Amino acid sequence: MDFKLEETQLDLKNLAAEILAKDEARLEEAGLLSVCVPEEAGGAGLGPVEMAVVLCEVGRRAAAVPALPVLAGTLALARLGSAEQQRRAGRPAVALREPGRALADPPLTSARQGEDGGWLLHGRKTDVLLPGPELGPALVTADAGLFLVTSPDAPGTSVSSAFTATGEPAVTLVLDGAPAERVAGPESVADVRRCFTAAVAAQASGVLAGALELTTGYIRTRRQFDRALAEFQAVTMQIADVYIAGRALDVAMWSAAWRLGEGLPAEEDLAVAAFHVSEAFRALYTCQHLHGGLGLDVTYPLHRYFAQAKHLSHLLGGADAQLDLIGALA
């Protein structure tokens, strides 16, 4: 299958690369964080592949920007929400993960209708990435479908800060009878998960590509025993392993994003891509090793790539969870 980018997608890739190379803060100004927002809401109305194009470039530079939660949230809302919900929610956070559970598991968060017909949520969501400096509206998965919690200050809602490997802002969201608005039914939970998994895999693909480029540049110029490191057979075999890990992730990720955008079954491709996100994290250890002591220096760029790879792998639950899912889908 040919995964070459179309002209519009290539223009988007080049624009993202140019903006990120000059000033990460200009992503918003350039409209790159609104590519998945419907046109009637002021966005470009694009889909999963275009989301992946932008996130690959963000990952390639290990940029410290909230592109992943913004793009995943706006894509999910565009696919499942009404025009009115899109207008009011804007750029919602996506609350998927629960303590000790992989993304593929049915959510334990419960949704019950009150006597007035409104919905109340009970549950705990962890690792909720923030699309801005503070939590605003959030898309929450529950047993009865997808819900919109419009404010973290609503009764029955509490928020506490959460730790991430990259230092990106994230929270734990506790819902104890929190009022919520239903966006879609139970079938929507899987679609939100697919959007989020595709976003994580896309950024991880870029992270590994950026780390590979940084490492190959280093081993070409770093010399030991009057030879460049790249001339040693053991080094070439290790960097080849990193390249193979990147290609495996790329193929699965682009296939999944394309199938998701075309409305085709994408579960298997996404599960394989998610597994290779964890393999990408393993490959970052090799990149660190090939850099020697420099790879551990927090002021050297490789540290950002390593932290992002660890963070992204954690968001999907790790390799074992994905292997279990692949086995269940086989």
C-alpha positions in Angstrom: 0.0 0.0 0.0 1.3 3.5 -0.9 1.3 5.9 2.0 2.7 8.9 0.1 1.2 12.1 1.3 -1.2 14.0 -0.9 -0.4 17.6 -1.9 -2.5 19.1 0.9 -1.0 16.8 3.4 2.5 17.5 2.2 1.9 21.2 2.4 0.7 20.7 6.0 3.8 18.7 6.8 6.1 21.3 5.4 4.3 24.1 7.2 4.5 22.3 10.5 8.2 21.6 10.1 8.9 25.2 9.2 6.9 26.6 12.2 8.4 24.2 14.7 11.9 24.9 13.5 11.4 28.6 14.1 9.0 29.1 16.9 6.9 26.4 18.5 4.5 28.9 20.0 3.3 29.9 16.5 1.6 26.5 15.9 -1.7 28.1 17.1 -1.2 31.2 15.0 -0.6 29.1 11.9 -3.8 27.1 12.5 -2.0 23.8 12.9 -3.9 23.0 16.1 -7.3 23.5 14.4 -6.8 21.1 11.5 -9.4 18.7 12.9 -11.9 21.3 13.9 -14.9 21.4 11.5 -14.9 24.3 9.0 -18.2 25.7 10.4 -16.4 26.0 13.8 -13.4 27.8 12.3 -11.1 24.9 11.6 -9.9 23.1 8.5 -12.2 20.1 8.9 -9.5 17.5 8.2 -9.1 14.0 9.6 -6.9 11.4 11.2 -4.2 11.4 8.5 -3.7 15.2 8.7 -3.7 14.9 12.5 -0.9 12.3 12.2 1.0 14.6 9.8 1.2 17.4 12.3 1.9 15.2 15.3 4.7 13.4 13.5 6.4 16.8 13.0 5.8 17.7 16.7 7.4 14.4 17.7 10.3 14.8 15.3 11.4 17.9 17.2 10.2 16.6 20.6 8.4 19.9 20.9 6.9 20.9 24.3 3.5 21.8 22.9 0.0 20.4 23.8 -0.6 19.3 20.2 -1.6 15.7 21.1 -4.4 16.5 23.5 -5.7 19.3 21.4 -5.8 17.3 18.1 -7.1 14.1 19.6 -9.8 15.9 21.5 -11.0 18.1 18.6 -10.9 15.1 16.2 -13.0 13.0 18.6 -15.5 15.8 19.1 -15.7 16.5 15.4 -16.5 12.8 14.7 -19.0 12.3 17.5 -20.3 15.6 18.8 -23.0 18.1 17.6 -22.2 21.5 16.2 -23.5 23.0 19.4 -21.2 20.8 21.5 -18.3 21.7 19.3 -19.0 25.4 19.8 -19.3 25.2 23.6 -16.5 22.7 24.3 -13.9 24.2 21.9 -10.8 22.1 22.6 -11.8 19.5 25.2 -9.4 17.3 27.1 -9.9 13.5 26.6 -10.4 11.5 29.8 -9.8 7.8 28.9 -7.4 6.1 31.2 -8.4 4.6 34.5 -6.2 3.3 37.3 -4.6 0.0 36.4 -6.5 -0.5 33.2 -5.4 -0.4 29.5 -7.2 1.7 26.9 -8.9 -1.3 25.4 -10.8 -2.2 28.5 -14.4 -1.1 28.9 -14.5 1.9 31.2 -15.4 1.4 34.8 -16.7 5.0 35.0 -20.5 4.8 35.3 -23.1 7.1 34.0 -26.6 7.2 35.4 -29.6 9.3 34.6 -31.2 11.3 37.4 -34.9 11.9 37.8 -34.7 15.1 35.7 -33.2 13.2 32.8 -29.7 14.6 33.3 -26.6 12.4 33.5 -24.3 11.9 36.5 -20.8 10.4 36.3 -19.0 8.3 38.9 -15.4 7.2 38.4 -11.7 8.2 38.3 -9.8 9.2 35.2 -6.0 9.4 35.2 -3.3 10.9 32.9 -5.7 13.5 31.5 -3.5 15.6 29.3 -4.4 19.3 29.3 -4.9 21.1 26.0 -4.2 24.4 27.8 -2.7 25.7 31.0 -5.8 24.5 33.0 -8.5 21.9 32.6 -11.6 23.1 30.9 -14.3 20.9 29.2 -13.5 17.2 29.1 -14.7 14.3 27.0 -15.2 11.4 29.4 -15.7 7.8 28.5 -18.2 5.8 30.6 -20.1 2.6 30.4 -23.1 4.4 28.8 -21.0 6.2 26.2 -19.1 9.4 25.7 -19.9 12.4 27.9 -19.0 16.1 28.1 -18.1 17.5 31.5 -18.2 21.2 30.8 -16.3 22.5 33.9 -13.9 21.0 36.4 -15.6 23.2 39.0 -18.9 21.5 38.6 -20.4 19.8 41.8 -19.1 16.3 42.2 -15.9 17.0 40.3 -12.4 17.3 41.7 -9.0 17.7 40.0 -5.5 16.9 41.1 -2.2 17.3 39.3 -0.5 14.3 37.8 3.1 13.5 37.0 4.3 12.9 33.5 7.8 11.9 32.2 8.0 15.1 30.1 6.6 17.5 32.7 3.6 18.2 30.5 0.5 19.3 32.4 -1.8 16.5 33.3 -4.4 15.8 35.9 -6.4 13.1 37.6 -10.1 13.7 37.3 -12.4 12.3 40.1 -16.1 12.2 39.3 -18.5 11.7 42.2 -22.0 12.4 40.8 -20.6 15.0 38.4 -23.2 16.4 36.0 -22.5 15.6 32.3 -24.0 15.9 28.9 -24.2 12.9 26.7 -22.3 13.2 23.4 -22.8 9.7 22.0 -23.7 6.1 23.0 -21.5 3.2 24.1 -20.2 2.5 20.6 -18.5 5.9 20.7 -16.0 4.8 23.4 -14.1 2.7 21.0 -13.9 5.5 18.4 -12.5 7.9 21.0 -9.9 5.3 21.9 -9.0 4.8 18.3 -8.5 8.6 17.7 -6.3 8.9 20.9 -4.3 5.8 20.0 -3.7 7.1 16.5 -2.5 10.4 17.9 -0.1 8.9 20.3 1.3 6.5 17.7 1.8 9.4 15.2 3.7 11.5 17.7 5.8 8.5 18.8 6.7 7.9 15.1 8.1 11.4 14.9 9.9 11.1 18.2 11.7 8.0 17.0 12.5 9.5 13.7 14.0 12.6 15.4 16.0 10.5 17.8 17.3 8.4 14.9 18.4 11.5 13.0 20.2 12.9 16.1 21.9 9.6 16.8 23.1 8.9 13.2 24.5 12.4 13.1 26.4 11.8 16.3 27.9 8.4 15.3 29.1 9.8 12.0 31.1 12.6 13.7 32.1 11.0 17.0 35.5 9.3 16.7 37.2 6.7 18.8 40.5 4.9 18.0 40.8 7.2 15.0 37.6 5.9 13.5 34.1 7.3 13.4 31.7 5.3 15.5 29.6 4.6 12.5 32.5 2.5 11.1 32.2 -0.1 13.8 30.1 -3.1 12.9 28.4 -3.4 16.3 27.3 0.3 16.1 25.9 -0.1 12.6 23.9 -3.2 13.7 22.5 -1.3 16.7 21.5 1.8 14.6 19.9 -0.6 12.1 17.7 -2.0 14.8 16.5 1.6 15.6 15.7 2.2 11.9 13.7 -1.1 11.7 11.8 -0.1 14.8 10.9 3.2 13.2 9.8 1.6 9.9 7.6 -0.9 11.7 5.9 1.8 13.7 5.5 4.0 10.5 3.8 1.3 8.5 1.3 0.4 11.2 0.6 4.0 12.2 -0.1 5.3 8.6 -2.2 2.3 7.8 -4.3 2.8 11.0 -4.7 6.5 10.4 -5.7 6.0 6.8 -8.2 3.3 7.7 -9.6 5.4 10.5 -10.1 8.3 8.1 -11.8 6.1 5.5 -14.2 4.6 8.0 -12.6 1.1 7.7 -11.9 -1.3 10.5 -8.7 -0.1 12.1 -8.5 -2.0 15.4 -5.8 -4.5 14.4 -3.6 -1.8 12.8 -3.9 0.4 15.8 -3.1 -2.4 18.2 0.1 -3.2 16.2 1.0 0.5 16.1 0.4 0.8 19.8 2.7 -2.1 20.4 5.4 -0.5 18.3 5.1 2.6 20.4 6.5 0.6 23.2 9.2 -0.8 20.9 10.1 2.8 20.0 10.7 3.5 23.7 13.1 0.5 23.8 14.9 1.8 20.7 15.5 5.1 22.6 17.7 3.1 25.1 19.8 2.1 22.1 20.1 5.7 21.0 21.2 6.7 24.6 23.7 3.9 24.6 25.3 5.0 21.3 25.6 8.5 22.7 27.6 7.3 25.7 27.6 9.6 28.7 26.2 12.4 26.6 22.9 10.6 26.2 22.3 11.0 29.9 22.9 14.8 29.9 19.5 16.5 30.5 20.7 19.6 28.6 21.3 17.5 25.4 18.3 17.1 23.0 18.2 13.3 23.3 16.8 13.6 26.8 13.6 15.2 25.4 13.1 12.4 22.9 13.7 9.7 25.6 11.2 11.4 28.0 8.6 11.7 25.3 8.9 8.1 24.2 8.5 7.0 27.8 5.5 9.2 28.2 3.7 8.1 25.0 4.3 4.4 25.8 2.8 4.9 29.3 -0.3 6.5 27.8 -1.1 3.4 25.9 -0.5 1.0 28.8 2.7 -0.6 27.6 3.7 -3.5 25.3 2.0 -6.3 27.3 -1.4 -4.7 27.2 -1.1 -4.3 23.4 0.0 -7.9 22.9 -3.0 -9.0 24.9 -5.2 -6.9 22.6 -3.5 -8.2 19.4 -4.1 -11.8 20.7 -7.8 -11.0 21.4 -8.3 -9.6 17.9 -6.5 -12.5 16.1 
